Amino acid sequence: MALLEVRDLKVHFDTEDGVVKAVDGVSYSLDPGQTLGIVGESGSGKSVSSLTVMGLSRSRDARISGEVVFDGQELLGASNEEMRKLRGEQIAMIFQDPLSSLHPFYKIGKQLAEAVRVHRDVSKAAALDRAAELLGLVGIADPRGRLETYPHEMSGGMRQRVMIAMALVNDPKLLIADEPTTALDVTVQAQILELLIKLRDELDTAIIIITHDLGVVAQMADDIAVMYSGRIIEHAPAQTIFSNPQHPYTWGLLKSIPRLDVARDEELVPIAGRPPSLIQRPSGCHFHPRCPYVREAHKTVDPDLVAVPGPADHQVRCLLPAETRERLWAELRSGANPEQAKERVPLPEEVARP
């Protein structure tokens, strides 16, 4: 049985400029001990979808529909009190900026102990013992001494470890990590990802890791969901995303990652254009203004998320025929840029209808 089931989740915000469709029909599931990577540019709906799972996107201006079922409990209909009980105990979140997430006026020990005592009826001394235990678990040296440290006295990597310790303080079943390695150097980034893998394997915690960088999730995600314009446009096992991606946007994300197996002087290929407005989204396929392989029908036909032929559990939201996508990716993988790939692979005027 899945630990988390998200079905047709929609989160729309009413603003003076119009309705912001931040999340528009997202569905996925997550099993205990499994890691799901949610990838996409800023504004694609990654964080809002996960904040909604936590019950943190509720407001007077928010219109939320669909289903979010966690461990058999439907969360969208849960009261604020029920969600407060779940947060931190059953579901926890690591936010992307640890310096602003930790209170600057209180020592680390006080903040961790408070997180324990909110959900457990224990003494202050027992809560501090648990805090020190967790600081040791996440690899902080002299954990007992660090309880007396203020956040500003720690490095970025250490603050992020404190945030992970705080998220794990009550042994949650689900951990949501929102850009956990942003603004960290590559060495610390690797350490944080290795730590999350270790904790997942030891505690059987399910993890959702949110990022704009496919390289971050390459080593730890079981499945990857690529989001664009508030929707999932490709969803597959991680190995499939890297070996046989099917959406031009995913190709763009992969082509923009530095690789060790290419020449040093080979330029990275950025995705042309800018992400669309979530108020006035393009008609038809929302990616068509930026797609190098666009056809006229892409501008009027809105594709569904459909299964890709083959053994993998692979879904894609694209109007190009499967055979054309396979040949285009083969060209791109061989080193061609999008324009060269388009020239070598004749694109049909007719497109596959969903």
C-alpha positions in Angstrom: 0.0 0.0 0.0 1.3 3.4 -0.9 2.3 5.7 1.9 1.2 8.9 0.0 -1.3 9.1 -2.9 -1.8 12.5 -4.6 -4.6 12.4 -7.2 -5.5 15.3 -9.6 -4.2 17.9 -7.1 -5.1 21.5 -8.1 -4.0 24.6 -6.3 -5.3 27.9 -7.7 -4.8 31.3 -6.1 -7.1 34.3 -6.8 -5.1 37.5 -7.3 -5.9 41.0 -8.6 -4.3 40.0 -11.9 -6.2 36.8 -12.3 -6.1 33.1 -11.2 -2.7 31.7 -10.6 -2.8 28.0 -11.5 0.2 27.0 -9.4 -0.6 23.3 -9.5 -3.0 22.0 -12.1 -3.8 18.3 -12.0 -0.8 16.6 -10.4 -0.9 12.9 -9.5 1.7 10.6 -8.1 2.2 8.0 -5.4 5.1 7.2 -3.0 5.8 4.0 -1.1 7.6 3.7 2.3 11.4 3.9 1.8 11.0 5.3 -1.7 12.5 8.5 -3.0 10.6 10.7 -5.5 12.5 13.6 -7.2 10.3 16.5 -8.4 12.3 18.5 -10.9 11.6 21.8 -12.8 12.4 25.4 -13.1 11.3 28.1 -10.6 7.6 28.6 -10.8 6.7 25.2 -12.1 4.7 24.3 -9.1 7.1 21.9 -7.3 7.1 23.6 -3.9 3.4 24.5 -3.9 2.4 20.9 -4.5 4.5 19.7 -1.5 3.5 22.6 0.7 -0.1 21.6 0.0 0.7 18.0 1.2 1.9 19.6 4.4 -1.3 21.7 4.7 0.8 24.9 4.4 -0.8 26.4 1.3 -4.2 27.0 2.8 -5.4 30.6 2.7 -8.4 32.6 1.9 -7.3 33.1 -1.7 -6.4 29.4 -2.3 -8.7 27.0 -4.1 -7.5 23.5 -3.5 -9.1 20.3 -5.0 -8.2 16.7 -5.6 -7.1 14.1 -3.1 -4.0 13.8 -0.9 -4.1 10.5 1.0 -1.3 9.9 3.6 -1.2 6.5 5.3 -4.9 6.0 4.7 -5.9 9.5 5.9 -7.3 12.1 3.5 -5.4 15.4 4.2 -7.2 18.0 2.1 -10.3 17.6 4.3 -8.4 17.4 7.6 -8.8 20.2 10.1 -5.9 22.7 10.8 -5.5 21.0 14.2 -5.2 17.5 12.6 -2.6 18.9 10.2 -0.6 20.5 13.0 -0.5 17.1 14.7 0.8 15.4 11.6 3.4 18.0 10.7 6.7 17.3 12.4 5.5 14.0 13.7 4.4 12.0 10.6 5.4 14.4 7.8 8.4 16.7 8.0 9.9 19.3 5.7 13.4 20.6 5.1 13.2 24.1 3.8 15.7 25.5 1.3 17.1 28.3 3.4 18.2 27.1 6.8 19.3 30.5 8.0 15.8 32.0 7.7 14.2 28.8 8.9 16.1 28.7 12.2 15.3 31.4 14.8 18.4 33.7 15.1 17.8 34.5 18.8 17.6 31.0 20.2 20.3 28.3 20.5 20.2 25.2 18.4 19.4 23.0 21.5 16.4 25.0 22.5 14.9 24.9 19.0 15.4 21.2 18.6 14.1 20.4 22.1 11.0 22.5 21.4 10.4 20.5 18.3 10.5 17.3 20.4 8.2 18.6 23.2 5.5 19.8 20.8 4.7 16.2 19.9 6.0 14.2 22.9 5.3 14.6 26.6 8.9 14.4 27.8 11.1 16.5 30.1 13.4 19.3 28.9 16.4 17.2 29.8 15.1 14.2 27.7 14.3 16.5 24.8 17.9 17.9 24.9 19.2 14.3 25.0 17.2 13.5 21.9 18.4 16.7 20.2 22.1 15.8 20.9 21.4 12.3 19.6 20.0 13.6 16.3 22.9 16.1 15.8 25.2 13.1 16.1 23.1 11.1 13.7 23.4 13.8 11.0 27.2 13.9 11.4 27.8 17.0 13.5 30.9 16.7 15.7 30.5 17.4 19.5 26.7 17.3 19.3 26.3 18.0 23.0 28.4 21.1 22.7 26.6 22.3 19.6 23.4 22.5 21.5 24.7 25.8 22.9 25.5 27.2 19.5 23.4 30.0 17.7 22.6 29.5 14.0 24.8 32.3 12.8 27.8 30.6 14.4 27.5 27.6 12.0 28.4 27.1 8.4 25.7 26.7 5.7 26.3 23.0 5.6 26.0 22.6 9.4 22.8 24.6 9.5 21.3 22.4 6.8 22.3 19.3 8.9 20.5 20.9 11.9 17.4 21.4 9.7 17.5 17.7 8.7 17.9 16.8 12.4 14.9 18.9 13.3 12.8 17.3 10.5 13.8 13.8 11.8 13.3 14.6 15.5 10.0 12.6 15.7 10.9 9.8 13.2 8.5 10.9 10.4 7.3 8.5 7.8 7.6 11.1 5.0 10.4 13.7 4.6 10.0 16.5 2.1 13.3 18.2 1.1 12.8 21.5 -0.7 16.0 22.4 -2.6 18.1 21.0 0.4 21.4 21.7 -1.3 20.8 25.3 -2.7 23.7 27.7 -2.1 26.0 24.9 -0.8 29.3 24.1 -2.5 29.5 20.8 -4.3 31.4 19.0 -1.6 28.8 19.9 1.1 26.0 19.2 -1.4 27.3 15.6 -1.9 27.6 15.2 1.9 24.0 16.3 2.4 22.7 13.9 -0.3 24.7 11.0 1.1 23.2 11.8 4.5 19.7 11.7 3.2 20.3 8.4 1.4 21.8 6.9 4.7 18.8 8.1 6.8 16.3 6.8 4.2 18.0 3.4 4.2 18.3 3.2 8.0 14.9 4.6 9.0 12.8 3.5 5.9 11.6 7.0 5.5 10.0 8.0 2.2 11.5 11.1 0.7 10.3 13.7 -1.8 13.2 15.8 -3.0 12.4 19.1 -4.8 15.0 20.6 -7.1 15.6 22.4 -10.4 18.7 20.3 -11.0 18.4 16.7 -12.4 22.0 16.1 -11.3 21.0 16.4 -7.7 18.5 13.6 -7.8 20.5 11.3 -10.1 22.1 9.4 -7.3 19.2 9.1 -4.9 15.8 9.2 -6.6 13.9 6.0 -7.4 11.4 7.9 -9.6 11.5 11.4 -11.1 8.6 13.7 -11.9 9.4 16.6 -14.2 7.1 19.6 -13.7 6.4 22.5 -16.1 3.7 25.1 -15.8 2.0 23.5 -12.8 1.8 20.0 -14.3 3.8 16.8 -14.5 5.0 16.5 -18.1 7.1 13.4 -17.6 7.2 10.7 -14.9 9.4 7.6 -14.9 12.0 5.6 -13.0 15.1 7.7 -12.6 17.2 5.4 -14.8 14.6 5.8 -17.6 14.6 9.6 -17.3 18.4 9.6 -17.8 18.6 6.9 -20.5 15.4 7.4 -22.5 13.7 10.7 -21.7 10.7 11.4 -23.9 9.9 15.1 -23.5 11.8 18.0 -25.2 11.8 19.9 -21.8 13.5 17.0 -20.1 16.0 16.9 -22.9 16.7 20.5 -22.3 17.3 20.0 -18.6 19.6 17.1 -19.3 21.6 19.0 -22.0 22.1 21.8 -19.5 23.9 19.6 -17.0 27.8 19.6 -17.1 29.1 16.1 -17.9 32.5 14.5 -17.4 32.3 12.4 -20.6 32.2 15.4 -23.0 34.9 17.8 -24.1 35.7 20.6 -21.8 35.1 23.3 -24.4 31.7 22.0 -25.4 29.1 24.6 -24.5 26.0 23.8 -22.3 22.8 24.2 -24.2 20.2 26.3 -22.2 16.5 26.0 -22.8 15.4 28.9 -25.0 12.8 31.4 -23.7 11.3 31.8 -20.3 8.8 29.8 -18.2 5.2 30.8 -18.9 3.0 32.9 -16.7 0.8 30.8 -14.5 -2.0 33.3 -15.0 -2.0 33.5 -18.8 -0.6 30.1 -19.9 0.0 29.3 -23.6 -2.8 27.6 -25.4 -2.4 23.9 -26.4 0.9 22.4 -25.2 2.2 24.9 -22.6 5.8 24.2 -23.7 5.2 25.0 -27.4 6.6 28.6 -27.3 10.0 27.2 -26.2 10.0 23.9 -28.0 12.4 23.5 -30.9 10.2 20.9 -32.5 6.9 22.7 -32.4 4.2 22.0 -35.0 1.1 24.0 -35.6 -1.1 21.5 -33.8 0.9 21.9 -30.6 -0.5 25.4 -30.3 -4.1 24.2 -30.1 -4.1 20.6 -28.8 -3.4 20.2 -25.1 -1.7 16.8 -24.6 -2.7 14.4 -21.8 -0.1 12.5 -19.6 0.0 9.1 -21.4 1.9 5.9 -21.0 5.1 5.5 -23.2 5.2 2.1 -25.0 7.6 -0.2 -23.3 8.2 -2.1 -20.0 9.0 0.9 -17.8 6.4 2.7 -15.8 6.8 5.8 -18.0 4.4 8.7 -18.8 4.8 11.7 -20.9 2.8 14.8 -22.0 3.9 15.4 -25.6 2.2 15.5 -29.0 5.2 14.3 -31.0 4.9 10.6 -32.1 6.9 8.2 -29.9 9.1 7.1 -32.9 10.0 10.7 -33.6 10.9 11.4 -30.0 13.1 8.3 -29.9 15.0 9.5 -33.0 15.4 13.0 -31.8 16.8 11.9 -28.4 19.2 9.6 -30.2 20.5 12.6 -32.2 20.8 14.8 -29.1 22.6 12.1 -27.2 25.1 11.8 -30.0 26.1 15.5 -29.5 23.8 17.3 -31.9 22.2 20.5 -30.8 18.3 20.9 -31.1 18.5 22.6 -34.5 20.8 19.9 -35.9 18.6 17.2 -34.5 15.6 18.8 -36.1 17.3 18.9 -39.5 18.4 15.3 -39.3 15.0 13.9 -38.1 12.2 15.0 -40.4 9.2 16.0 -38.2 5.7 15.0 -39.3 3.2 17.8 -39.8 0.6 15.7 -38.2 1.2 15.0 -34.5 0.0 12.2 -32.3 -3.3 13.0 -30.7 -3.8 12.2 -27.0 
